């Protein structure tokens, strides 16, 4: 049996909210969740605001510690304390490039940062990789000299994709990365991500509340509701035969929204 690229066992997140009387109180942001991700596969995590999907994404990328559970990468335990290791293997594309890209750095400096802090590459080697990665995402080498405010929203998101690619990760997590883009730009970025997946063998985890987007890109879907995984199945099975009433409601609401437009 093939070892999955990523395997998650009973991962959960609990926040300490203080005391009530003499009893410590907790908020379970994410109930124990388990899943697997294969090489070249796309998993979508869907749910409304407060469902726990972004919490799960932040834990996977190492931006937030887990309260319990296990994460295995290619069969080996991924140590929750080894952030550098996590940074190289799993990268994230955030929702809004305007807040994730430092406006005081040029595009070249933004792309160089992950290499400077996580590798022993020479300045010349880093520059070569920056230029190569800009080309991969459909930008020009000259864009390395630009600042974020000098380029369009679509180009900013291409820079965000390039930044995620800099350490040659195996998995990229896109946390609502397409939501704020207009339809034409969204289509371009989506096509870019699919091309990169084919060319580089990437695995994706799409975190989104937009079912129309993830239906066209995901192989399987995991539905979260108030921190609990209520359903997990191949994409078409979820859409054609949703089992949980919450999943049914999400699909129905999305259909109504599309028809109104």
C-alpha positions as CSV (number, residue, x, y, z in Angstrom):
1,X,0.0,0.0,0.0
2,X,1.3,3.4,-1.0
3,X,2.4,5.7,1.9
4,X,0.3,8.9,1.9
5,X,2.2,12.1,1.5
6,X,0.4,13.6,4.5
7,X,-1.4,11.7,7.2
8,X,-3.2,13.4,10.1
9,X,-4.4,11.4,13.1
10,X,-6.8,12.9,15.7
11,X,-5.5,16.4,15.3
12,X,-7.3,18.9,17.6
13,X,-7.1,22.4,18.9
14,X,-8.3,23.6,22.3
15,X,-8.0,27.1,23.7
16,X,-7.9,27.8,27.4
17,X,-10.6,30.4,28.2
18,X,-9.9,30.9,31.9
19,X,-11.7,29.7,35.0
20,X,-15.3,29.4,36.1
21,X,-15.1,29.1,39.8
22,X,-12.4,26.6,40.4
23,X,-12.8,24.8,37.0
24,X,-10.6,25.6,34.0
25,X,-12.7,26.3,30.9
26,X,-11.8,25.4,27.3
27,X,-13.0,26.2,23.9
28,X,-12.7,23.3,21.4
29,X,-11.9,25.1,18.1
30,X,-11.2,21.9,16.3
31,X,-12.4,18.4,17.4
32,X,-10.1,15.4,16.6
33,X,-9.9,15.1,12.8
34,X,-8.1,12.5,10.7
35,X,-7.4,12.4,6.9
36,X,-4.8,11.5,4.3
37,X,-3.4,13.4,1.3
38,X,-1.7,11.6,-1.6
39,X,0.9,13.0,-4.0
40,X,-0.6,15.2,-6.7
41,X,-4.0,15.2,-4.9
42,X,-6.2,18.1,-4.0
43,X,-8.2,18.2,-0.8
44,X,-10.8,20.9,-0.1
45,X,-11.7,21.8,3.4
46,X,-15.0,23.7,3.5
47,X,-17.3,25.3,6.1
48,X,-18.7,28.6,7.2
49,X,-16.8,31.1,9.3
50,X,-15.9,29.6,12.7
51,X,-16.0,26.0,11.3
52,X,-12.3,25.5,12.3
53,X,-11.0,25.2,8.7
54,X,-8.5,28.1,9.0
55,X,-7.4,26.8,12.4
56,X,-6.6,23.4,10.8
57,X,-4.7,25.1,8.0
58,X,-2.6,27.2,10.4
59,X,-1.7,24.1,12.4
60,X,-0.7,22.2,9.3
61,X,1.6,24.9,8.1
62,X,3.1,25.4,11.6
63,X,1.7,28.9,12.2
64,X,-0.2,27.6,15.3
65,X,0.6,24.7,17.7
66,X,-1.7,21.8,17.9
67,X,-3.2,20.7,21.2
68,X,-2.9,17.0,20.3
69,X,-2.8,14.5,17.5
70,X,-0.2,13.4,15.0
71,X,1.0,14.6,11.6
72,X,3.0,12.3,9.4
73,X,4.8,13.4,6.3
74,X,5.8,10.5,3.9
75,X,5.4,8.1,6.9
76,X,7.6,10.1,9.3
77,X,6.2,12.1,12.2
78,X,6.3,15.8,11.6
79,X,7.7,17.3,14.8
80,X,5.4,20.2,16.0
81,X,8.5,22.1,17.2
82,X,10.5,21.9,13.9
83,X,9.2,25.0,12.2
84,X,12.0,25.2,9.6
85,X,11.3,21.6,8.5
86,X,7.6,22.4,8.2
87,X,8.3,25.6,6.2
88,X,10.1,23.6,3.6
89,X,7.5,20.9,3.2
90,X,4.2,22.8,3.5
91,X,3.7,26.4,2.4
92,X,0.6,28.6,2.5
93,X,-1.0,31.2,0.1
94,X,-3.0,33.6,2.1
95,X,-6.3,35.3,1.2
96,X,-5.2,38.8,0.8
97,X,-1.7,39.5,-0.8
98,X,-2.1,43.2,0.3
99,X,-1.6,42.2,3.9
100,X,0.7,39.2,3.4
101,X,3.2,41.0,1.2
102,X,5.4,43.5,3.0
103,X,5.0,46.9,1.1
104,X,8.5,48.0,2.0
105,X,10.2,45.2,0.2
106,X,10.6,44.7,-3.5
107,X,9.1,41.6,-5.1
108,X,12.7,40.2,-5.4
109,X,13.4,40.7,-1.7
110,X,10.0,39.1,-0.8
111,X,10.9,36.0,-2.7
112,X,14.5,36.0,-1.5
113,X,13.5,36.0,2.2
114,X,12.4,32.3,2.5
115,X,15.7,31.2,0.8
116,X,17.9,33.5,3.0
117,X,16.3,32.3,6.3
118,X,15.9,28.6,5.4
119,X,18.8,27.6,3.1
120,X,22.6,28.0,2.7
121,X,22.3,29.1,-0.9
122,X,24.6,31.8,-2.2
123,X,23.2,35.3,-3.2
124,X,23.7,34.4,-6.9
125,X,21.9,31.1,-6.6
126,X,19.1,32.7,-4.7
127,X,18.7,35.4,-7.4
128,X,18.6,32.7,-10.1
129,X,15.8,30.9,-8.3
130,X,13.9,34.1,-7.8
131,X,14.0,34.8,-11.5
132,X,13.1,31.2,-12.4
133,X,10.1,31.2,-10.0
134,X,8.8,34.5,-11.4
135,X,8.8,33.0,-14.8
136,X,7.0,29.9,-13.5
137,X,4.1,32.0,-12.3
138,X,3.8,34.1,-15.5
139,X,5.8,37.2,-14.4
140,X,8.9,38.8,-15.8
141,X,12.4,38.9,-14.2
142,X,12.0,42.7,-14.2
143,X,9.1,42.4,-11.7
144,X,11.8,41.5,-9.0
145,X,12.5,45.3,-8.9
146,X,8.9,46.3,-8.4
147,X,7.2,47.0,-5.1
148,X,3.8,45.4,-4.4
149,X,1.9,48.7,-4.9
150,X,3.2,48.9,-8.4
151,X,1.5,45.8,-9.7
152,X,-2.1,44.6,-10.2
153,X,-4.2,42.5,-7.8
154,X,-3.8,39.5,-10.0
155,X,0.0,40.0,-10.2
156,X,0.2,40.3,-6.4
157,X,-1.5,36.9,-6.1
158,X,1.0,35.5,-8.6
159,X,3.7,36.8,-6.3
160,X,2.0,35.1,-3.4
161,X,2.0,31.8,-5.3
162,X,5.7,32.4,-6.2
163,X,6.6,33.0,-2.6
164,X,4.9,29.7,-1.6
165,X,7.0,27.9,-4.2
166,X,10.4,29.3,-3.2
167,X,11.4,26.4,-0.9
168,X,10.1,23.7,-3.4
169,X,7.4,22.4,-1.1
170,X,5.4,19.2,-1.6
171,X,2.1,20.7,-0.3
172,X,0.6,24.1,-0.7
173,X,-2.3,25.3,1.4
174,X,-4.5,28.0,-0.2
175,X,-6.5,29.6,2.6
176,X,-9.4,31.4,0.8
177,X,-6.7,32.5,-1.7
178,X,-9.1,33.0,-4.6
179,X,-12.1,34.5,-2.8
180,X,-11.3,38.2,-3.1
181,X,-10.3,38.1,-6.8
182,X,-12.7,39.1,-9.6
183,X,-13.8,36.3,-11.8
184,X,-11.4,36.8,-14.7
185,X,-8.3,37.0,-12.4
186,X,-9.6,34.1,-10.3
187,X,-9.8,31.9,-13.4
188,X,-6.2,32.9,-14.4
189,X,-4.8,32.1,-10.9
190,X,-6.8,28.8,-10.8
191,X,-5.4,27.8,-14.1
192,X,-1.9,28.7,-12.9
193,X,-2.2,26.5,-9.8
194,X,-3.5,23.6,-11.9
195,X,-0.6,24.0,-14.3
196,X,2.0,24.1,-11.4
197,X,0.4,21.0,-9.9
198,X,0.8,19.1,-13.2
199,X,4.4,20.4,-13.8
200,X,5.7,20.1,-10.3
201,X,3.6,17.2,-8.8
202,X,2.3,19.4,-6.0
203,X,-0.5,18.4,-3.6
204,X,-3.0,21.1,-2.6
205,X,-5.2,21.8,0.3
206,X,-7.9,24.4,-0.6
207,X,-9.6,26.1,2.4
208,X,-12.7,27.8,1.1
209,X,-16.4,28.5,1.7
210,X,-17.0,28.7,-2.1
211,X,-18.2,25.3,-3.3
212,X,-18.2,26.4,-6.9
213,X,-14.5,26.9,-6.9
214,X,-13.5,23.8,-5.1
215,X,-15.8,21.5,-7.1
216,X,-13.6,22.1,-10.2
217,X,-10.2,21.6,-8.6
218,X,-10.6,19.1,-5.7
219,X,-10.4,15.3,-5.6
220,X,-12.1,15.0,-2.3
221,X,-13.8,17.3,0.2
222,X,-13.8,17.5,4.0
223,X,-16.7,19.4,5.6
224,X,-16.2,21.1,9.0
225,X,-19.0,22.5,11.1
226,X,-18.3,24.2,14.4
227,X,-14.9,22.5,14.7
228,X,-16.2,19.0,13.9
229,X,-15.7,17.1,10.7
230,X,-19.2,16.1,9.6
231,X,-18.5,14.6,6.2
232,X,-15.5,13.5,4.1
233,X,-15.8,12.0,0.6
234,X,-14.7,12.2,-3.1
235,X,-15.9,15.6,-4.6
236,X,-18.6,14.3,-6.9
237,X,-20.0,12.1,-4.2
238,X,-20.3,15.1,-1.9
239,X,-22.1,17.1,-4.6
240,X,-24.3,14.3,-5.9
241,X,-25.1,12.6,-2.7
242,X,-24.4,14.7,0.4
243,X,-25.1,12.7,3.6
244,X,-25.0,15.2,6.4
245,X,-27.7,17.9,6.6
246,X,-25.1,20.6,7.0
247,X,-23.4,19.7,3.8
248,X,-26.8,19.6,2.1
249,X,-27.5,23.1,3.3
250,X,-24.2,24.4,2.2
251,X,-24.7,23.1,-1.3
252,X,-28.3,24.4,-1.5
253,X,-27.3,27.9,-0.3
254,X,-24.5,28.0,-2.8
255,X,-26.9,27.0,-5.6
256,X,-29.3,29.7,-4.6
257,X,-26.6,32.3,-4.6
258,X,-25.4,31.3,-8.1
259,X,-29.0,31.4,-9.5
260,X,-29.5,34.9,-8.0
261,X,-26.5,36.2,-9.8
